[in-house]
Amino acid sequence: MYYLNQWLSYDRGYCLALSGTNQKEKLSALKSAGGFYRVARNLPTAFDEKIGIERYQPVLDIIDNLSIDQFEKDPVKKILEIETEISSRYGNRGVLSLTTKFLWLKFKSPILIYDSQARIAVESKDGDLQSYYGNWLAEFKNHTEEIQSVCKKLSSLSLYAVDQRFANRQYIDEISSSKWFHERVFDIYLWSKGNNA
């Protein structure tokens, strides 16, 4: 239920904006997501707003024309390429977590969100995205059936969802049966596990 409510309150809007064509909505979504996911601090305004560029415009310029098929063969390699591009536009800062979060909001699966708590939970080395992917996917495989089972029950709780405009049984069944939704439910579990480690 936790991720369903997060999806309805936040991620749904970010994903819709980033998959659309309105540049202002995309920038607004990146700004809001940067705050919500607490990654805004990784992109100093000295490299955009303070030089007369819209906040996050350099990021949008990099990710806007990407397509999901560019990540199908080797998502880790492509994510690291994008991270390098974003980092170079913002003073060579560490932006791996930010990059995966913004790419996930644009594409969902096969992007996995790299987060320090999840990294701790899957026991991969800091900054080692290849190891993180391997460990994350192995752990996810061990929990997939349980996650699917729990997600099948979500639509029966539709009356308790935060946004009743969208939270009908059919909509919840549709999204909660998606692989990307299962992966995000697992992300939340890993975040909690790593946070308590």
N, C-alpha and C positions, 0 to 999 in steps of 0.2 A: 504494500500500500504506500510505503514511503516514496519509492521511486515513481509510482503512478502520480502521486500528488506533485512531486517535483517536475515531472513531465508536463502535467497540466498547467502548473504555475509558471514555469520558466522555460525548460528546454523546448517544448512544443513551439513557442513563439520564436525562439532563437532559430530553430531549424527551419521554420516556415520562411522567416525573413531571409536567411542565407541561401535558401533554394529559390528565392524569387528574383525579380529583376530590378527592384527599386533600391538604388544605391544608398539613399538616406536611411531606409529601413535596415539595410545590411549593416551600415555603420552603427546605427542605434543598437542593433542586436549585439554586435561585437562589444560596444561600450558596456551594455548591461551585463552581458555574459562575463566580461572581464572583471566586473565588480562582484557578481554573484560567485564566480569561481575563484575569486581572490588572486587573480593573476595580473591585474592591471599594473601593479607595481613593477612588474618585469619589463614594461615598455615605457620608459620615461618620456614625458611630454616634450622634453627637449628635442626629440627626434620627429615630432609631428606638430602638435599644436603651437609650440613655441617658435617654430619656423614657418608658420602660416599654412600648415597642412591640417586637414580634418583629423581628429583623433582616430587612430587605427586605420587611416587610409593606406599607409604602406602595407599593412597586413592584408587588407582587402585586395589591394592590387596584386598581391602574391597568390592568394587562395581563390580569388573569384573565378578565374578561368580554368581552374583544375577540374578534372573529371574523375569520377570514382574508378574508372578502369585503369587509371595511372597507379592505383594502389593495390590492384588485384594480385599482381604477380609477386611483388616484394614490398609490402606496405612499410616495413621498417626502413628500407633504403630510401623510399620516397619521402617518408616523414622526416628523416634526418636531412634530406636535401632541402625541404621546406623550412625546417628549423634553422638551417644555416642561412637561408635567404632572409628570414625574418630577423634573426640575430644580427646580420650584417646591416640591416636598416635601422637597428636600435642600439648601436654602440657595442655590438658583439656580446650582448647579455645572454645568460642562460635562459632559453625559452622553450625547453622541451615539453614541459607540462602544458604550458600555454598553447603551443603548437598542436599537441594532440587534442586538447579540449576544443579548440576552434575547428580543427579538421573534423572531429567527431560531430560537432554541431552542423557541419556542412554535409557530411556523408554518412554518418553513423558507422555501421559495420562495413569494412574490415578494420576500421580505426579502433584502437584500444586506447583509452585515456590513461596516460602515464601520470601518476600522482605519488607523492612521497609516501603516503600512508599505504597505498596499495603495493608500492614497491617493497616496503617493509614486510607486508603480509605475504608476498610471494617469494620473499628472500632473494631478490636480485640486487646486484651492485648498483649504486647510485650512478645514473647516467647511462647505464648499459641497456638500451632499448631492446636489443636482440634477445638478451637473457630474459628481460622482463616479459617480452612477448611469449617466449617459450614456456616460462614458468606460469604465466597467467593462463595461457591456453590449456596447459596440463591440469591446473587446478580447476579451471572452468569445466573441463571434461568430467572431472570427478563429481561435480555438483549439478550438471546439466539436468538430469532427470528430476531432481528435487526442485530446482528452479522452475522448470516447466510445469510441474505439478502445482506448485504454489501459484504461479501466474494464471493457471486455468481457473482458479477460484476468484480472481480479482473482480470479474464482472458481477459476481454476486454481492459485492460490496460497493457497487456503483453509487448508492445513495450516500455513502460516506466520503466520496471523493470531493476535493476542494472546489472543483469547477463544474457545476452541473450543466453548463451550456454544452459541454462536450462529453461528459462522463456518463454516457448511456452504455448499456450492456454491449451493444454491437460494436461501438467504438473501442471500448476497453478490451473486448475479445480480440478485435483486429490488431491493436497495437501490442497487447500483452502476449500474443502468440508469435511475435516477431523475434528473430534472433538478436537483433540490436537491443531490444527491450530486455531480454534475458541477460545479455552482457552487461547492461547498465545496472540491473538488479544485483548482479555479481559484483560490479564495481563498488556499489554502496556497501555490500558485505565486506569487501576487502578493505575499504576505507575505514570502516568501523573496527575491523580486526587489527589493522596496522596502527590505528590511532590508540588502541588499548594495549599495544605490545610494549 
